[in-house]
Structure formats: structure tokens, C-alpha cells
Amino acid sequence: MIRIPETDRDIIETALYLPMLLKILEQDKVLIEQGSFKIKSPYMDIVESAISAVRKDLKVAKDHLRKEKIKVEEIKREADFTMYTFIYKGYEEHHNYFNPRLRNKCEELLSFYLKKGNNE
């Protein structure tokens, strides 16, 4: 088993979390559009800014993975764990992520991107 450098591992994890976060934000956007808010546009602006920032960061991560020939794929999802395979410099590694950890990290990122979108 090869040891993936911390910088590449961070980018790999970014490539795992940001698509999940995009899905959450897109669903929230639909809920805001359909919701009974008196004034929707401020909420929509914040969510759309967050979506834009997440897409930008995800593109940077995917470009790095493509450049370094790193591949990340979800293998299987179970009740408690999700397994991913990382192909790094010709070596394949399997990693299990605890689903509550994935959710908690997405929640942290959601908070970060919503605040970032609000500050721009």
C-alpha cells in the first residue's frame, strides 16, 4: 500500500465532499424556490454564491486530480460506511468513510461556503 501525501489526500477528500455539498445546496435552492418565504432573493443569492464558490473549488480539485492522474470512485455505500477507491500513481487503495463523518464534514463545509458567499 502506497502512502498518499497529505496534500494530495486533502485534494482527494475535497473531490469527495464538494459534489455532496453541491447536491445539498441544489436541493436547498429548490426548497427555497418552492418555500413560502416572503422575500426569497436574499436567501437565493447566498445559496447561489455558495454554489458558485463550491463549483470553482471543485474544478480546481478535479483539474489537480486529472493532472496528477489520480482517480477517485465510490465503490459501495452501506448503512454506516461508504467505500471509495483511490488510484494514485498506478496503485489502488480502498478507504472506508463513516457516513456520519461524511455528513458532519459536509455540514462544516456548508457553513463555511454559506458564510463565504455572504461575505463576497
N, CA, C and O of each residue as an XYZ file, in Angstrom:
480
protein
N       0.846     -1.182      0.000
C       0.000      0.000      0.000
C       0.891      1.245      0.000
O       1.797      1.367      0.823
N       0.630      2.141     -0.907
C       1.415      3.373     -1.014
C       0.852      4.430     -0.063
O      -0.351      4.484      0.192
N       1.721      5.237      0.434
C       1.288      6.339      1.316
C       1.036      7.561      0.443
O       1.960      8.087     -0.175
N      -0.224      8.015      0.393
C      -0.581      9.199     -0.393
C      -0.182     10.426      0.409
O      -0.557     10.545      1.576
N       0.576     11.348     -0.194
C       0.973     12.569      0.531
C      -0.247     13.343      1.022
O      -1.312     13.310      0.404
N      -0.073     14.036      2.136
C      -1.183     14.743      2.778
C      -1.833     15.771      1.852
O      -3.054     15.927      1.860
N      -1.025     16.473      1.055
C      -1.598     17.485      0.154
C      -2.516     16.833     -0.877
O      -3.603     17.342     -1.152
N      -2.081     15.706     -1.448
C      -2.922     15.011     -2.419
C      -4.144     14.398     -1.736
O      -5.232     14.390     -2.313
N      -3.980     13.889     -0.527
C      -5.116     13.320      0.198
C      -6.164     14.396      0.486
O      -7.364     14.137      0.400
N      -5.706     15.607      0.830
C      -6.656     16.708      1.066
C      -7.443     17.023     -0.195
O      -8.648     17.265     -0.132
N      -6.772     17.022     -1.336
C      -7.455     17.310     -2.598
C      -8.408     16.173     -2.961
O      -9.497     16.416     -3.482
N      -8.005     14.938     -2.689
C      -8.880     13.792     -2.930
C     -10.145     13.924     -2.081
O     -11.254     13.709     -2.570
N      -9.970     14.276     -0.818
C     -11.142     14.415      0.050
C     -12.015     15.595     -0.369
O     -13.238     15.547     -0.239
N     -11.387     16.645     -0.869
C     -12.161     17.766     -1.411
C     -13.021     17.275     -2.565
O     -14.183     17.660     -2.688
N     -12.448     16.422     -3.411
C     -13.190     15.875     -4.548
C     -14.298     14.919     -4.096
O     -15.218     14.638     -4.865
N     -14.224     14.419     -2.863
C     -15.301     13.586     -2.315
C     -16.430     14.438     -1.753
O     -17.607     14.195     -2.016
N     -16.042     15.439     -0.974
C     -17.031     16.218     -0.227
C     -17.780     17.248     -1.073
O     -18.988     17.418     -0.907
N     -17.088     17.928     -1.965
C     -17.736     19.028     -2.686
C     -18.900     18.587     -3.576
O     -19.893     19.311     -3.645
N     -18.835     17.440     -4.260
C     -20.035     17.016     -5.012
C     -21.237     16.760     -4.100
O     -22.376     17.044     -4.471
N     -20.975     16.222     -2.902
C     -22.066     16.019     -1.941
C     -22.650     17.368     -1.525
O     -23.865     17.536     -1.430
N     -21.758     18.317     -1.282
C     -22.190     19.650     -0.872
C     -22.992     20.337     -1.977
O     -23.990     21.003     -1.700
N     -22.561     20.175     -3.217
C     -23.314     20.743     -4.352
C     -24.731     20.181     -4.403
O     -25.696     20.910     -4.634
N     -24.838     18.890     -4.186
C     -26.163     18.257     -4.201
C     -27.050     18.846     -3.103
O     -28.227     19.127     -3.331
N     -26.481     19.030     -1.919
C     -27.232     19.612     -0.803
C     -27.678     21.033     -1.146
O     -28.836     21.393     -0.938
N     -26.766     21.827     -1.663
C     -27.088     23.215     -1.995
C     -28.138     23.305     -3.096
O     -29.031     24.150     -3.029
N     -28.043     22.450     -4.104
C     -29.029     22.446     -5.189
C     -30.414     22.073     -4.648
O     -31.419     22.660     -5.048
N     -30.459     21.098     -3.739
C     -31.745     20.716     -3.141
C     -32.299     21.855     -2.289
O     -33.499     22.128     -2.317
N     -31.425     22.517     -1.533
C     -31.862     23.645     -0.711
C     -32.382     24.791     -1.580
O     -33.347     25.467     -1.224
N     -31.735     24.994     -2.711
C     -32.168     26.044     -3.631
C     -33.602     25.776     -4.109
O     -34.427     26.687     -4.167
N     -33.879     24.531     -4.445
C     -35.232     24.155     -4.872
C     -36.230     24.376     -3.740
O     -37.333     24.875     -3.963
N     -35.835     24.002     -2.522
C     -36.730     24.188     -1.376
C     -37.011     25.667     -1.115
O     -38.128     26.035     -0.752
N     -36.007     26.505     -1.299
C     -36.209     27.948     -1.126
C     -37.147     28.471     -2.212
O     -38.048     29.260     -1.929
N     -36.937     28.032     -3.451
C     -37.799     28.463     -4.558
C     -39.251     28.062     -4.303
O     -40.169     28.823     -4.608
N     -39.456     26.881     -3.750
C     -40.811     26.376     -3.530
C     -41.382     26.813     -2.186
O     -42.580     26.672     -1.941
N     -40.522     27.344     -1.315
C     -40.937     27.698      0.038
C     -41.816     28.926      0.089
O     -42.013     29.626     -0.904
N     -42.337     29.163      1.272
C     -43.246     30.288      1.448
C     -42.536     31.474      2.105
O     -43.072     32.108      3.014
N     -41.332     31.759      1.635
C     -40.600     32.921      2.121
C     -41.265     34.186      1.590
O     -41.725     34.221      0.448
N     -41.313     35.203      2.406
C     -41.869     36.478      1.928
C     -40.918     37.109      0.923
O     -41.343     37.618     -0.114
N     -39.632     37.073      1.236
C     -38.618     37.614      0.327
C     -37.572     36.524      0.112
O     -36.797     36.218      1.018
N     -37.549     35.943     -1.075
C     -36.674     34.810     -1.363
C     -35.291     35.218     -1.844
O     -34.319     34.496     -1.622
N     -35.196     36.360     -2.495
C     -33.950     36.690     -3.195
C     -32.708     36.747     -2.301
O     -31.646     36.319     -2.755
N     -32.768     37.244     -1.067
C     -31.533     37.228     -0.262
C     -31.040     35.808      0.022
O     -29.836     35.552      0.008
N     -31.963     34.894      0.276
C     -31.592     33.505      0.530
C     -31.027     32.864     -0.734
O     -30.027     32.147     -0.697
N     -31.690     33.139     -1.846
C     -31.229     32.594     -3.124
C     -29.840     33.117     -3.464
O     -28.996     32.363     -3.947
N     -29.596     34.396     -3.217
C     -28.287     34.978     -3.504
C     -27.182     34.290     -2.706
O     -26.109     33.999     -3.234
N     -27.458     34.035     -1.429
C     -26.459     33.377     -0.581
C     -26.188     31.959     -1.074
O     -25.034     31.545     -1.191
N     -27.255     31.219     -1.362
C     -27.095     29.836     -1.821
C     -26.416     29.801     -3.188
O     -25.545     28.963     -3.420
N     -26.797     30.690     -4.086
C     -26.170     30.710     -5.410
C     -24.700     31.107     -5.333
O     -23.880     30.576     -6.084
N     -24.356     32.024     -4.445
C     -22.941     32.375     -4.247
C     -22.159     31.184     -3.719
O     -21.028     30.938     -4.139
N     -22.762     30.450     -2.800
C     -22.111     29.258     -2.255
C     -21.932     28.201     -3.341
O     -20.879     27.569     -3.428
N     -22.955     28.008     -4.166
C     -22.861     27.036     -5.267
C     -21.736     27.423     -6.210
O     -20.956     26.570     -6.634
N     -21.651     28.688     -6.536
C     -20.602     29.168     -7.437
C     -19.208     28.920     -6.844
O     -18.305     28.473     -7.550
N     -19.036     29.206     -5.563
C     -17.742     29.003     -4.906
C     -17.386     27.520     -4.835
O     -16.229     27.150     -5.040
N     -18.365     26.676     -4.549
C     -18.116     25.232     -4.482
C     -17.717     24.711     -5.862
O     -16.772     23.931     -5.982
N     -18.433     25.139     -6.901
C     -18.087     24.693     -8.261
C     -16.673     25.115     -8.652
O     -15.938     24.350     -9.277
N     -16.305     26.323     -8.283
C     -14.961     26.818     -8.591
C     -13.899     25.962     -7.889
O     -12.920     25.547     -8.509
N     -14.102     25.704     -6.591
C     -13.143     24.893     -5.832
C     -13.116     23.447     -6.318
O     -12.058     22.819     -6.341
N     -14.261     22.923     -6.700
C     -14.316     21.559     -7.220
C     -13.570     21.449     -8.543
O     -12.895     20.450     -8.791
N     -13.683     22.457     -9.385
C     -12.951     22.449    -10.653
C     -11.445     22.435    -10.411
O     -10.712     21.712    -11.086
N     -10.986     23.225     -9.457
C      -9.563     23.250     -9.120
C      -9.115     21.863     -8.645
O      -8.062     21.373     -9.054
N      -9.911     21.240     -7.788
C      -9.569     19.909     -7.272
C      -9.548     18.874     -8.398
O      -8.622     18.068     -8.485
N     -10.565     18.897     -9.255
C     -10.622     17.923    -10.349
C      -9.493     18.130    -11.350
O      -8.949     17.162    -11.882
N      -9.136     19.396    -11.611
C      -8.014     19.670    -12.511
C      -6.722     19.099    -11.944
O      -5.916     18.530    -12.680
N      -6.522     19.251    -10.633
C      -5.321     18.706     -9.994
C      -5.313     17.182    -10.089
O      -4.288     16.583    -10.413
N      -6.453     16.557     -9.806
C      -6.529     15.101     -9.890
C      -6.241     14.615    -11.309
O      -5.531     13.627    -11.502
N      -6.787     15.304    -12.285
C      -6.555     14.928    -13.687
C      -5.084     15.085    -14.041
O      -4.497     14.217    -14.687
N      -4.490     16.199    -13.616
C      -3.081     16.475    -13.915
C      -2.162     15.416    -13.285
O      -1.188     14.981    -13.900
N      -2.485     15.014    -12.066
C      -1.650     14.038    -11.347
C      -2.074     12.589    -11.612
O      -1.510     11.654    -11.044
N      -3.075     12.417    -12.482
C      -3.589     11.085    -12.829
C      -4.063     10.314    -11.598
O      -3.734      9.144    -11.405
N      -4.844     11.008    -10.777
C      -5.431     10.413     -9.582
C      -6.920     10.213     -9.859
O      -7.599     11.114    -10.350
N      -7.410      9.030     -9.539
C      -8.829      8.756     -9.735
C      -9.468      8.392     -8.406
O      -8.864      7.731     -7.561
N     -10.704      8.842     -8.246
C     -11.475      8.590     -7.033
C     -12.843      8.084     -7.463
O     -13.525      8.723     -8.264
N     -13.241      6.935     -6.929
C     -14.545      6.380     -7.274
C     -15.206      5.780     -6.044
O     -14.553      5.158     -5.205
N     -16.508      5.978     -5.955
C     -17.274      5.321     -4.900
C     -17.513      3.884     -5.324
O     -17.982      3.624     -6.432
N     -17.189      2.952     -4.436
C     -17.372      1.531     -4.746
C     -18.720      1.042     -4.243
O     -19.517      0.487     -5.000
N     -18.964      1.258     -2.950
C     -20.246      0.827     -2.410
C     -20.627      1.684     -1.213
O     -19.781      2.247     -0.519
N     -21.932      1.759     -1.001
C     -22.494      2.546      0.097
C     -23.359      1.594      0.930
O     -24.237      0.901      0.415
N     -23.080      1.590      2.220
C     -23.848      0.781      3.148
C     -24.464      1.710      4.186
O     -24.324      2.929      4.094
N     -25.144      1.136      5.169
C     -25.826      1.940      6.179
C     -24.856      2.828      6.961
O     -25.158      3.991      7.229
N     -23.699      2.284      7.326
C     -22.770      3.029      8.175
C     -21.527      3.539      7.462
O     -20.922      4.514      7.908
N     -21.137      2.909      6.375
C     -19.886      3.255      5.710
C     -20.072      3.386      4.206
O     -20.949      2.760      3.611
N     -19.228      4.211      3.612
C     -19.138      4.308      2.157
C     -17.696      4.006      1.788
O     -16.766      4.578      2.358
N     -17.514      3.101      0.827
C     -16.161      2.718      0.423
C     -15.804      3.411     -0.883
O     -16.589      3.439     -1.830
N     -14.601      3.968     -0.907
C     -14.064      4.612     -2.094
C     -12.770      3.924     -2.488
O     -12.064      3.372     -1.645
N     -12.471      3.964     -3.767
C     -11.175      3.507     -4.244
C     -10.417      4.720     -4.762
O     -10.970      5.549     -5.485
N      -9.159      4.815     -4.391
C      -8.268      5.871     -4.863
C      -7.207      5.196     -5.721
O      -6.536      4.270     -5.265
N      -7.053      5.648     -6.941
C      -5.975      5.154     -7.796
C      -4.952      6.274     -7.877
O      -5.206      7.340     -8.438
N      -3.782      5.998     -7.298
C      -2.741      7.014     -7.148
C      -1.436      6.452     -7.679
O      -0.890      5.493     -7.133
N      -0.936      7.063     -8.761
C       0.330      6.659     -9.382
C       0.368      5.157     -9.674
O       1.378      4.489     -9.451
N      -0.752      4.646    -10.176
C      -0.824      3.241    -10.559
C      -1.184      2.291     -9.438
O      -1.426      1.111     -9.693
N      -1.228      2.766     -8.213
C      -1.588      1.931     -7.075
C      -3.033      2.189     -6.681
O      -3.529      3.312     -6.768
N      -3.689      1.138     -6.252
C      -5.100      1.254     -5.877
C      -5.245      1.042     -4.377
O      -4.703      0.088     -3.816
N      -5.978      1.938     -3.739
C      -6.264      1.837     -2.311
C      -7.762      1.936     -2.102
O      -8.458      2.654     -2.820
N      -8.244      1.211     -1.119
C      -9.658      1.282     -0.745
C      -9.749      1.944      0.622
O      -8.986      1.623      1.533
N     -10.688      2.869      0.753
C     -10.870      3.591      2.006
C     -12.342      3.606      2.382
O     -13.207      3.887      1.553
N     -12.610      3.300      3.640
C     -13.967      3.375      4.172
C     -14.146      4.693      4.905
O     -13.295      5.097      5.697
N     -15.253      5.354      4.637
C     -15.598      6.589      5.340
C     -16.888      6.355      6.102
O     -17.874      5.874      5.544
N     -16.873      6.697      7.370
C     -18.029      6.579      8.233
C     -19.054      7.623      7.793
O     -18.748      8.815      7.772
N     -20.258      7.193      7.445
C     -21.264      8.103      6.891
C     -21.572      9.304      7.776
O     -21.712     10.409      7.251
N     -21.685      9.142      9.109
C     -21.875     10.348      9.933
C     -20.699     11.323      9.828
O     -20.891     12.534      9.934
N     -19.493     10.811      9.623
C     -18.343     11.704      9.423
C     -18.489     12.483      8.119
O     -18.198     13.678      8.065
N     -18.942     11.800      7.071
C     -19.175     12.478      5.793
C     -20.216     13.579      5.968
O     -20.039     14.694      5.479
N     -21.306     13.255      6.671
C     -22.362     14.238      6.895
C     -21.861     15.427      7.711
O     -22.155     16.577      7.387
N     -21.108     15.147      8.764
C     -20.582     16.227      9.611
C     -19.618     17.120      8.851
O     -19.641     18.340      9.017
N     -18.778     16.533      8.025
C     -17.832     17.330      7.227
C     -18.595     18.176      6.210
O     -18.243     19.332      5.979
N     -19.629     17.613      5.605
C     -20.452     18.391      4.665
C     -21.134     19.549      5.386
O     -21.269     20.639      4.831
N     -21.558     19.312      6.610
C     -22.191     20.375      7.389
C     -21.191     21.501      7.677
O     -21.536     22.679      7.585
N     -19.952     21.136      8.024
C     -18.902     22.139      8.242
C     -18.651     22.942      6.962
O     -18.560     24.169      6.990
N     -18.542     22.228      5.851
C     -18.289     22.902      4.573
C     -19.467     23.777      4.175
O     -19.273     24.868      3.639
N     -20.685     23.317      4.429
C     -21.870     24.106      4.124
C     -21.824     25.425      4.878
O     -22.071     26.484      4.302
N     -21.515     25.362      6.141
C     -21.405     26.573      6.957
C     -20.322     27.498      6.403
O     -20.521     28.708      6.296
N     -19.183     26.919      6.056
C     -18.075     27.708      5.508
C     -18.481     28.409      4.219
O     -18.263     29.612      4.076
N     -19.068     27.674      3.279
C     -19.404     28.258      1.979
C     -20.565     29.242      2.066
O     -20.606     30.214      1.312
N     -21.498     29.007      2.965
C     -22.585     29.978      3.118
C     -22.055     31.287      3.698
O     -22.484     32.367      3.291
N     -21.138     31.196      4.634
C     -20.520     32.417      5.192
C     -19.649     33.087      4.160
O     -19.624     34.314      4.065
N     -18.923     32.284      3.376
C     -18.058     32.834      2.318
C     -18.913     33.562      1.278
O     -18.572     34.662      0.844
N     -20.027     32.937      0.883
C     -20.919     33.564     -0.085
C     -21.551     34.833      0.449
O     -21.836     35.763     -0.306
N     -21.768     34.865      1.739
C     -22.374     36.033      2.386
C     -21.387     37.195      2.496
O     -21.791     38.356      2.553
N     -20.100     36.877      2.525
C     -19.069     37.907      2.668
C     -18.599     38.495      1.353
O     -17.908     39.513      1.336
N     -18.967     37.865      0.259
C     -18.485     38.353     -1.046
C     -19.334     39.488     -1.558
O     -19.072     40.016     -2.639
